[in-house]
Amino acid sequence: MDKLNLYVQLMTAYNDFDKMAALKLEKPAMDLATKMDSKAGIADVKNVVGRIHWRLGNFDLALNYHHEAKQIFEQISDAQKVALTIRYIGQDYADGGYYPEALKHFYDALDRYKNLGDRENIGYLYELLAWVYGKQGNYVEAAKNGYISLSLFENLGDEKNIAMAASDIADYYVQLGNYSEALKYFKQSEVIYRAKGDRLNLGYNHVMVGRVYQLMDQYSKSLKHHKAALTIGRDMNDPNIAGKAFEGMAEVYKMTKEYSMALQHYLSSAELFKRWSNRRDLAKSYCFIGDCYRIVGKYKLSKAYYDSAFTLSTALASKSLLADYYHGVEALDSAMNNWSGAYFNHKKYILNRDSIFNEGSVQKMMQLKLNYEFNKKEAAVKAEQQEKNVRERNQFLFLGVIVLLILILTIVSSINKYRVAKLFAELKQKSESLEEENREKTSILNIVSHDLKAPFNKIKGLTDLMQISEDLNQTDKVQYIKYIQTSVDQGNYLINKLLDAQTVYNEAKRPFFEPTNVVKFIHDFRDTTNGYLHEKQQQLKVDIQLESDQAMIDQPMLTRILDNLVSNASKFSDKGKAIHLKVWSTDQYLNFSVRDEGPGISEEDQKVMFKKFQKLRAQPTGGESSTGLGLSIVKTITQKLNGSIHVISKLGEGTEFVVSLQEYNKPLS
């Protein structure tokens, strides 16, 4: 068995620098395993041969070997090897561009490793999941899995996998345009790769750093890193690294308008990706080549390469690749004066691009980073507290040995308990305060990066379309201007809502109650709502049942309450629906009810709907903006008036909010 293990170890070692020599050992290793009648040995040999073919880019052959190995390991009930082989199968599918199959096998392997309690491989599986999601353009999901992987490896002290996880996270920041953050994580990876002598991953790191410097217009630094990657790729006979290096240099030459050099390097990269069976990067290379031919005026060659890119992108079901394709053919159609084709492809480009980077992606990435850093800080605080507790215990024991007085030891111990309890209470209070502050900051970021960014993106998109559409008639121009004005109004609404909320939460003045004719007040309020209700052909129906028309109320505060409730009811009601405002008195209470005929509020949403920045599952029926502040403002003002608010709602049956104010017929103390 020792000799068979030696064969497997030699094949694994040769796989890093001489794959053909590794394959020559397959037959003697398999013959020995068969002679020994070792099923586990046969499966081990098949697994390592599959990995050699995977490194060579022969993914179909690799799959065959790995499936055969998996069947054997299942027969002999080796759960650890079954999980490992399923992971290998996932990598075969992933590098072959079959991402759905890759995800299926990675999640299967992840579940098995969780059952086995194998934390190292759990971290590695999260890293692989992040890699596949990144290739699909789902950068938020990629970052989520990447941070999980990085945290696990940091806890394990696994430097090699820390480097790989940090490198993956850096790549997601590149996609979002945060180059300084990306370089920080790439530098972390580079230091570890150099210390470990891992030239393969160092080569990939050079490629990615070169790409970042190219995006930052620092071309000499970019070429330096790509040439270093090319040297490593050639030394290790790795066509994938060399192909990426050629592609990176081509990008630099294209940016400096050296198009013949750019084409030469793009064609070299495409040939290497084809040898590696790297369909994703091959599709990207075809787009790059098509763009170069467009620039130099060779439109037929340009179209041919774009067609090849479209075929591969469609087969891979990659929205990011399809976005690159449509963006390229849009430019090609424009160069050929095919304006209708350019407009069609522009819309396709926007559709595929927005499905990758919706307005919430940046905010979600920021939230993932905040969570990651907060967890690290929280762990450091706990570790420091534990260390402090141990140190204090040792000090008290030392005092007990010196003094040898039980009474003094008891007193010191009680004092220690009091201090620890006090520190624990303070730490808990600070932790809860940080969590709430973090949630509110995240919510504000969400409004700025999502809700407020949306109208600005619309304005930019409309102005871009107006610039490229030279044959716009007057009607289209007026319509585009109307859309721009609507977007500006949406932005102003969000800003005013934030300012209004800030005023309500921070306002320290007491309510001012004054004698008021409630009937006249309600009718005047109804008249003020006609403007925004008219836009959706809605009507506010008033029902007043009072023992007396007069009451002591704070008119501005009550107006805010009713205005927020009525505007919410309008927002979530269909066009033409009625909104009902009822006012009535009971004992010592003045009651106000706003009822709509909308979709209703679920029980889950009712539990959290009065929190700041809390958006509910129901969506506005007319595309209106929503900050999640309205109901929080209503509750805050109601409490300032010594009142209460509750909701009556079922899904599909509309919603009714009831506000009750105490002692309405005289000033409140």
N, C-alpha and C positions, 0 to 999 in steps of 0.2 A: 504493500500500500504506500510505503514511503517513496518508492520509485515512481509510482503513478502520480503522487502529489508533486514530486519534483518536475515531472513533465508539465503538469498544469501550471506550476509556478513559472517555469521557463517560457511557456507560451504566453502567459500574461505579461512577463517582462519584455519579451521580444515584440509584443504588440505595440509598445511605445516607440520603437525605433526601427524595427525590421519585420514588418508584418508577413512578408513572404517566408522568411525563415521560421516564423511562428507557425505558419500553415504546414510546413514540412514535418512538423512534429505531431500533426493530427493523427496520421496513420499508426505510428508506433504506440502513441498514447492510447488510441482506441483499441488496438490489438491487445495491449496489456490489460486494459480494463475488461475486455471481453473474456480473455483467458482467466482472469481472476473472478469472473462471474460477478462483478461489482456493478450493480445498477447505479449506485450513487456515483461511482467513478465514471461510468459512461455518460451520465447526465452532466457531471462537472466538465468533461471534455467537450461535450456538445455546447455547453454554455460559453466556454472560453473561445471556441471556434466561432460561435455566433457573434461574440464581441469583436473578434478580429474582422469579420466581414462587415460589421457595423462601422468600424473605423475606416474600412476601405470604401464605404458607400454602397456596398452590396446589400441593401436593406431587405430585399426579398429572401436572399440566402440566409441572412441573419435571423429573420423571422422563422424560417423553417427549423433551423437548429434550436432556437429558443423554445418554440412550441414543443418540439420533441423532448427537450430537457424538462420542461414543465410537466409533461405527462408522466415522466419517470418519477420525478420528485413527488408528485401527487400519489403515485402508486405506493411509494415507500413512506408516505406521510411525513415528509420533511418540510414542516411549515415555513421555516426560515428560508430555505432554498426556493420554495414555491413563490414566496413573496418577492425574493430577489429576481427570479426569472420573469415574473410578471412586470417588474420594473424595467428589466431589459427589453421586453416586448414593447412596452410603452415608449421607450427611447427609440426603438426601431421605427415605430409609426411616426413619432414626432419628427425625427430627422428626415424621414421620407415625405413629410408634409401632410400626413393624415392625422390632423389635430384632434378631431372628435374621438377616434379610436385611441389615440395617445392618452387623452384625458380619462377615458373610461378605464384603461389599464392602470394609470397612475392612482386614481381614486381607489381602485381595487387593492393595489399594493399598500396604499396608505392605511386602509382599514385593517389589513392583515398585520402591518407593523405595529399599529396601535394595540391590537390584541396581544401581540408579543411583547409589548413594552419596550420596543427598540427605538430609543429617542434619536439616535444618530440617523437611522434610515427614515424616521418620520420627518426630521428636518430636511433630509435630502429630497424626499418626495414633495414637500412644500416648495422647495426650490425648483424642481422640475415642473410642477404645476404653474408656478410663476412664469417660467420660461415659455411654456406653451401659450398661456394667456397673453403674454407679451407679443408672441409671434402672431396671434390672432388680432392684435390691436386693442385688446381689453386691458388697458394699462392700470385701471383702478384695481381689478381683480388680481392682476399680476403683482401690484405693489402690496396688496393685502397678504398674499401668500409669501411674498418675498420678505416682508417684515417678520412674519411668523417664523420663517426659516432662519433669518438672521438672529432672532432672539434665542431660538433653540440652540444654535451652534455657539453663541456667546456663552450661554449657560454651561455648555459642554466643554468650552475651551478648545473647540475644533477649528484651528486657524485656517486650514485649507478650505473648508466649507464656509467659514466666515467670509473669506475672500471672494468666493464664487457668489454668495448671496449678496454681498455688498456691490459686486460688479453688476449683477442683475438689477438691483435697485437703482444704481447709477444710470443704467440704460433707460429706465422708465422716466427718470428726471430729464434725460435728453429729449425724449418724445414730448415732454411738456414744456421744453424750452428753458428749464432751470439749469444752465450749464455750470454755474459755480458749485451748486449742490452735487451735480453729477461728477465733476472733477474730484470733489472731496472723497466720494465713495470709490472712484477708480484708483485714487492714490492709495487708499487703505488696502485695496486688493493688490496693487503693484508691489507694495512693501512685503506683503506676505508671500506672493509668488516668487519674488527674488530670493527671499530668505529660505524658501523651500526648494529652490532650484526647479520650479515647475515652468519649463519653457513653453509648453503647449498653451497653457492659460495666460502666460505672460504675452504670448503673441496675440491672442485675442484681445487682451487688455490694451496693447499698443494700437490695434485697429480702432477700438472704440474711443480711446483718448484722441487719436488722430482725427476722428470724425468730429469730436467736440470742438477741437481747435479750428477745424474747417468751418464749422457753423459760426464760430466766433471771429471768422475772417483772419485768423492768424495762420497763414498758409505755410510759412516755413516750418513752424512747429508741427503742423499737421503732416507735411511730407516726411519730416524726421521720424515721427512715430510709425507712419505707414511703411517706410523703408525698413525700419527695424523689424516690423511684423513680417515683411516679405522675406527677410533674411532667415528668420526663425522658421517660416513655412517651408522654405527651400531646404534648410538644414534637416528638418524633420520629415521631409517628403509629404507634407500635409497640403493637399490642393485647396482645402477650404480656407485655411489661414492665408495662403498666397492669393487666392481669388479675392478675398475681402481686402487685402492690402492693395492689389491692383485697382480695385473699385474705388478705394479711398483716394489713391493718387489721381485717378481719373477725375474724381469730383473736384479736386484742387485745380487741375489743369483746365477743367471746364469753367470754374469760377474766374480763372485768370485769362480766359478766352483763347487758350491754346487747344483748339478743338481737334486738330489732327492727333496730338498727344493724348487727349482725352479719349478719342475713339479707339486708339491703339490699346490703351489700358483697359477700357470697358470690354473690348472684344476678348482680351486675354482673360479677364475675370469671368466672362460668360463661359469660355471654354473650360476653365477649371471647375466652375460650379456644375457644369454638365457632367464632367468626369466624376464628381463627388455625388451626383444625383441630388444636388441641393436645389430643389425646384423653387423654393421661395426666393432665394437670392438670385436664381437664374431669371425669374420673372422680373425682379427689380432691375437686373442688368439690361434686360431687353427694353424696359422703359427708358433707362438712361441712354442706351444706344439710339433708340428712336428719337429722343429729344435732341441728341447731338446731330443726327442727320437732318432734323428739322431746322436747326440753327444754320447749318451750312447749305440749306436749300434743296436737299435730296429727299423730296417728300415721299416718293414711292418706297424707298428703302426705309424711311421713317415709319410709314404705315405698316410695312411688313413686320417690323420688329414689335410695334405696338400690338398688332394682331396676335403675335406669339405670346406676348405678355398677358393679353386678355384671356387666352386659352388656359394658360397656367394659373392665373389668378382665380378664374372661375372654378377650376378643378380643386384648388386649395380652399375655396370658400372664404377667402381672406378679404375683409372689407377694406383694410388698410392698403393692400395691393390694388384692389379695384379703384380706390380713391386716387392712387398714383396714376393708374392707367387713364381714368377719365380726365384727370387734370392735364395729362400729357396730350391726349387727342383733342382736348379743347384748344390748346395752344396750336396744334397742328392745323385744325380746321380754321382757326383765326388767320394763320399764316397763308392758307389757301383761299381766303375770303369766303369761306363757307360759314356764314354767320349763323344760319339756323342750326347747323350741326354743332357749332361752338356753344350756342345757347343751350342746346339739349345736353351736351356733355358737361357743361358747367353745372346744370341742375343735378345730374347724376353724381358729379364730384362732390357737391355740397351735401347731398343725401348720404353718401358713404362716409365722408369726412365727419359729419355731425354724429353719425352712429358710433364713431370711435371716441370723439371728444365732445360729449354733450357738455352743457354749461356746468354741470355738477362735478365733472371729473377732476378739475383742478382742486376744488374744495375738498373732495373726498381724499385725494392724495395728501393734502395738507393735514386732514384729520387723522389719516393713518400715521403720518409722521409724528403728529402731536401725541397720539396714543402710545406710539413706540417709545418716544422720549419720556413721556409721563411715567410709563411702566418702569423704565430704567431708573428714573429718579426715585420712584416709590420703593423699588427694590433696594436702592442705595440707602434710603432713609431707614428701612427695616433692618438692613444689615448693620448700619451704624447704631441703631437702637439696641439690637441684640448684643453687639460688641460692648456697648455702654453698660447693659445689664450685667454681662459677665464680669466686666471690670469692677463694677460696684460690689458684686457678690464676693469677689476675691478680696476686695479691700475690707469688707466687713468680717470675713473669715480671719484675715490677718489680725484685725483688731481683737477678735475674740480669743485668738491664741495668745496674744500678748497680755491682754488684760485679765483673761480667765474669769471674768465676772459675767454670770448669766444675765444679771439684771441689765448691765450696760449693753450686752449683745442684743437683748430683747428690745431695749429702747432704740438702738441703732437700726434694728430690723424694721421696727414700726415706722420710723422716720423714712427709711428706704422705700417701704411699701407706699407711703403717702406720696413721696416724690415720683415714684414710677407711675402711680395712678394719675397724678396730676399731669405728668409728661404725656402719658397715653391719651388722656382726655384732650390736651392741647393739640397733640398730633392728629387725633381723630377729627377735631374741629377744623384744623387747617386743611386736612385732606378733603373733608366734605366741601369746604369753601372753595378749594382749588378745583374740585370736580364741577361744581356749579358754575364757577367763573369760566372754566374751560368750555362747558356746554354753551354758555352765552356767547363767548368769543367765537366759537365754531358757528353758531347760528348767525352772528353778524357777518362772518366771512362768507357764509352760505348766501346771504342776501346780496353782499357786494359782488361775489364771484359768480353767482347764479342768476338771481332775479334782476339785479341792477345791470349785470353784464349783458343779459339777453336783449334789452332794447337797443343798447349800443351796437351789439353785433348785427341786429336787424338794420339799423341805420347804415352801418358800414356796407352790409351786403347790398342794400338798395342803391347806395351811391355808387358802388362798384358796377352794378348792373347798368346804371344810367351812363357811366363812363364808357363801358364797352359796347353799349347798344346805340350806335350812331343814328339809326333810323327811327328813333322814338317819336311818335306823334304827340300832339298836345294833350290828348286824352290820357295817354299812358303817363306822361310827365306829371299831370295833375294828380293821377291816382298814386304814383310813387311818392309825391310830396305829402299827400294825405296819409300814407302809411308811415312816413318819417315823422309827421306831426303826432300821430297816434303813439309811436314809440317814445317820443320825447315826453308825452303826457304820462305814459307808464313809468318812465324813470322818475319824473317829478312826484308821482303818487307814492312811490317807494321811499323817496327821500323824506317827503312830508310825514309819512307814516312813522319812520324812525324818529324824526324830531318830535312828533306828537307823543310817542311812547316815552321818550327820554324825559319830556316835560312832566308827564303823569307820574312816572316812577320817582322822580327826584323832587317834585313839588312838595314843599313842606307846609304851605299855608293851609289853614283850616277852612272847611266849607263855609260859605256865606248864604244863610237861609233868609229868603225874603218873601213877603206875601205875594202870591201869584194866583192869577186866574188860570187854573189848570186846563179848562176847556179851551180857552183862547190859546194858551201855550201849545197844546197838542195840535190844534188846527194850523197855527203858524208853522210848527215843525213839519207837518204834512206838506205844506206848500213848498218848503225848502227842498223836499226830496223829489219834487216833480222832474227836475232836470235830469238826474242820473237814472231815475226809474223809467223816464220816457224813452231812453235809448234802447231798452229791452221791452218796450210796450207793456210795462208793468204798472200796477196801481196800488197805492197804500190805502187800505180800507180801515177806517177808524171806528171803534165801538167804545163809547164812554158811559160808564155807569157809576156816578158819584153821588154821595149824600150831600156834598157841598162842593161848589166850584172852586172855593178858596183853599189854599194850602201853603205851608212854608216849605219852599224848596230852593236848592241851589241850581239856578237855571242853566248856567254853562256846563256844570258837571252832568246834569240830567240829559242835556242835549248831546253831550259826547256819548253817553251810554246808549241812548236811543239811535243815534246816527250810526254807531258801530254795528248795532244789532240789525238795523234795517238794511244797511249796505251789505252786511254778510248774507242776509236773507235774499237780497237781490242777486248777489254774486252766484249763489248756489241754486237759484231757481231758473227754470226755463223761461224762454221768451213768452210774454203774454200772461204769465201766472200772477195771481194776486198775492199781496203780502198783508197780513192782518195785524193791526196795532189795537190792543184792548187796554183800557184803563178802568180800574174799579177800586172801591174801598172796602176793607173788612176790618172791623174793630179798630185797632190803632195802626193799621198799615195802609199805605198807598201802593197799589200794585200796577205794574206795567208788563204787558205780555206782547212779544213779537213772534208771530207764527208764520212759517212759509210752507210751500207745497213742494219742497225740494226732495233730495234723495234720502234725507235723514242721516243720523250720526250713529255709528256702531258703538256697542258697549265699550270696546277697547279704547276708541277715541274719546268717549265721554270721561274716561278716567284721567286723561292728560290734557284735555282741550283748553284748560285755563292756564297752562304753563306758558312762559314767554317763548316766542318763536316756535310754537308748536303748530305744525301744519297737519291737517287731517287728511284722511284717505280720499274723501270726496274732492272732486275737481270743479273749479268755476265753470259754469256752462257757457260763458261768452269769452273765454280766454283771458279773463281779468287776472291781474297780479294778486298774490297773496303772501303776506309777510309772516303770518302766524302770530301777530301781535294783538289783533282786534279783541278777542275774548279775554286776553290777559289784561288789557286796558280796562275793559268793562268791569271785570271783577275788582281790580284795584280801586277804581272810582267808587264802585258800590260799597266796598268796605270803608272807604273814607266817609261815606254818607251813613255809616252804621246800618247798612242794609245787607240783604242777602240775594243770591241769584241761584237758580237751579234750572235744569233742562229737562224737557219731556220729548223724547224722540225714539223712533224705531226706524230701522232701515226700510226705505220705500214708502214711508208714511209721513214725511215732513218732519220739521223741528219747531219746537216752541221754547223760547227763553222767557222766564218769569223773574222780574226784579221786584223785590218788596222792600219799601222804605218805612222805618218805624216813626211813630208820632209825627205824622206829616202835617198836623194842624197847629203845631207850635214849634218854636226853635228847639234844636237838639242841643244837649249839653256837651 
